[in-house]
């Protein structure tokens, strides 16, 4: 994994954070992403920069096209490539069929997952 670049979506907590930390421990550069800057920073702090290895933090909401473009652009600018992409981001909720926001909620879940 040494020298590889791993972009892990939804890596500010849970499974995504664990994947990022594991890839970091194996020598990969990691891109920590999520919507919550504080949680992103907490994961980055667990991946202390070493010589020739870096953890990049990028706040991104995958429902916003501009954020996705910025995420990729920052990663390429910093590392010049993406070797590993882990599509971990996901959300879930329950909504009743007669709820006025049913379609909106379904679209949000579908786009994120």
Secondary structure, DSSP 8 states (H G I E B T S, - for coil): -TT-EEEETTTTSHHHHHHHHHHHHTT-EEEEEES-HHHHHHHHHHS--BTTB-EEEEE--TT-HHHHHHHHHHHHHHHS---EEE----------TT-TTHHHHHHHHHHH-
